[in-house]
Amino acid sequence: MGNYYPPLGFHFLVEFGNQKDEYQFQSVSGLNVDLETEEIAEGGENRFKHKLPVRTKYPNLILKRGIHVDSGLIDWCQAAVEGFDFSPTDIIIKLLNEENQPLITWNVVHAYPVKWSVADFNAEESKIVIETIELSYSYFKTL
């Protein structure tokens, strides 16, 4: 383990189960989990309360990329947020090495869009227009 270097976070791939395409994104966030706890007071014990695990809680997955015209992914998002037509899908996120081989793979289960937004336009700045897709999901697991 003397020559171990942690992987870099800029080389990754996102695959949508219902799209059958790979997508390039600028950033992916929301791959974290919290364990909710419940406090129980024990009669006669005044120094502390017992904390017991209750359930896990997952935040929304947030994907950002340069805006795409005629994107099947955006059609899927619009069907959900505009037409209330939901078709949840699994999403595979792969952290890749320098040979484009997966180092770690996450399977995000039962994801569907809850928000789609486009960055502000500003005539005084010269930058790429970024679209943000926010997805709710049940859980993720590492493969």
N, C-alpha and C positions, 0 to 999 in steps of 0.2 A: 504494500500500500504506500510505499515511499514515493512513487511517481504518479500518484492519482491526481488528476485535475478534474474538478467538478465541471459538468457540462455547461455550455453557454445557452442562454435562453432565447437566442434570436433565430435558431434554426428549427422550425417546427412545422407541422402539417395538420390541417383540420379536414376531416372527411365527414360528410353528412350521409346517414344511411338511406334517406329518401331521395337524395340528389344524384348519387353515383358519380360524383365529381370530387376532386380535391380543390380546396380553396386556399388562397394565400391571404393571410391576415397580418395586420400590423401588430396586433396584440390580442392576447387571450387572458382574461382574468376571471376569477370566481371559482377556481379549483381549490377550494378549501372547505373544511367541515368543522362545525362546532358541536360540542356535546352539551346539550342542555341538562341542567341539574335541578333538583327540587330540594328545598331545605325542609327538614323535619325536626321539630323541637321535641326533645325527649323530656318527659315529666321528671322533675327533680334535677336535671342536668342544666345548669345555667351558664356554664363556661362557653358552650358552643352549640351549634345546630349541626345535625348530620346532613351532609350533602350527598344525595343519591342520584345516579345517572338516570335520565328519563328517555331521551331520544336524541338523534342527530339532526342537525339543521344545516342545510346547504344554501348558500346565497345564489343569486342569479349568475349565469355565465354571460360574460360580456365580451363580444368579439368586435374588433375595429379593423377597417380596411379602407383603401381608397375606393371611392364610389364606383360601382359597376352599372353599366347600362345594359338592359336586356339580360338580367340575371335570374336564373331559375330559383336561386336562394331568396331573392327579394320577392319574387312572385309568391313563394311559400309564406314569407312573412306577411305580405299584404293580404293574402287569403285569410290569415289568422286575425290580424288586427283590424282589417276593414270589413271582411265578410263573416267573421266569427266562425270560420271553417278551419278547425284544428286537426292537424295530422302529425302527432308527436313522432319523433324519430330519435334514434341513438346517434351520438356524435363521437367520433374517434379523434383524439388529439394525441399526436406523436411528437415527442422530443427526439430530434434526429442528431446523429453524429456527422462527422465530416464526410463519410461515405454514403450519406442519405439513408442510413439504416436506423431503425428505431432503437433508442436507448430505454425509454419509458413510454408506455402507452396507457392512456386513460380512456375508459368507456363511460361517456356521460349518457345516462339512461333516461329515456322518455322526455326529451327536450322539446319545447315548443316556444315560439316567439311571444314575448309580452311587450316589447318595445322596439321600435326602429326609428332612428333619428339620423339627420344629416347635419354636419358641422355648419357653423355660420359662414355666410359669404361676406367677404370684406375686400373692397376694391383697393385698400391700402396695403394688403398683404399678398405675397405670392407663395401660396402653399396648396397642397393637395386637399381636395374636398374629401373628408373622412365620413363614412357612414358607420353607425354603431348599431349592432344587433344585440338585444338583450333577451336571453332565453331562461325560462324557468325549467327546472329539471328535478327528477325524483332523487337521484343520488349518482355518484360516480364510483367506479372501481378501477384499480390499477391492474392491467393485464400483464 
